[in-house]
Amino acid sequence: MKKLLNIVLSASFLAASLTAVAEEAKGPTLFERMGGEPIAREIVSDIWDNHGKNPIVKNRFQHSDPVYVKQKVYEIFAMATGADVEYTGQDMKTTHATMNISEMEFNAVVDDIMDALDENNIAAQEKNEVLAILWSVRPDVVNSNISTKALSPAAAQHAH
Ligand code: HEM
C-alpha cells in the first residue's frame, strides 16, 4: 500500500514538474518581453506619429480618427505578439483590399513600425520577431496586382 502511495505521489510530482518545465520552456510572450501594455501603447502612439511625418503614407491617414486607429492597432499588435487581448477590428484583407496599397507604402509602414520599436528601446531579437509577423501580413495588405508577384511568369500567364 505504501509502495502504491509512493508511486502515485511520485507520478503526480513528475506531472507537476513537467508542467513547470513546460511553462518555463514556453517563457514570456513577445508582448511581455517588449514590456507589456504600457510600452505597447507607447509603440502604437509612436507608429501613428511616424506615419504622420512620413511623406509616403501620411495622406492615407489624414481623415482617420487617431483614437480609433490607435486602439485597433494596439489590439492587433497585442494579440499578434501573444497577449490575451481580443482584436475587435476588421480582418486585414477586408480593411485594406480597396485601398490599392503598393509595396513602397507597405515598406514605409514597416519602417515606421521599426523606428517606433527603436524609439522604445526594443532589442534586435524582438524587432526581428515583429518584422516576421508584419511580413506574414503583407499579402493581405499589398494589392497583388501592383506587387512584384505580378511580374512572375505564373502571374503573367494568369493575366492572359
Ligand atoms: C502589416 C501592416 C499593417 C497592419 C498590421 C495594419 C493594421 C491596420 C488595422 C488594425 C486597421 C484598423 C482596422 C479596422 O478599422 O477595423 C488598419 C486600418 C487602416 N490601414 Fe492598415 N495596417 C497595415 C498596413 C497598412 C498600409 C501599408 C497602409 C497604407 C499606407 C495602411 C492604411 C490603413 C488605413 C488608411 C486604414 C483605415 C484607417 C481608418 O479607419 O481611418 N495600412 N490597418
Boltz pocket constraint, residues with backbone or C-beta under 6 A from the ligand:
constraints:
  - pocket:
      binder: B
      contacts: [[A, 56], [A, 57], [A, 60], [A, 61], [A, 63], [A, 64], [A, 65], [A, 69], [A, 72], [A, 73], [A, 76], [A, 88], [A, 89], [A, 90], [A, 91], [A, 95], [A, 96], [A, 99], [A, 101], [A, 102], [A, 105], [A, 106], [A, 107], [A, 109], [A, 133], [A, 134], [A, 135], [A, 137], [A, 138], [A, 141]]
      max_distance: 6.0
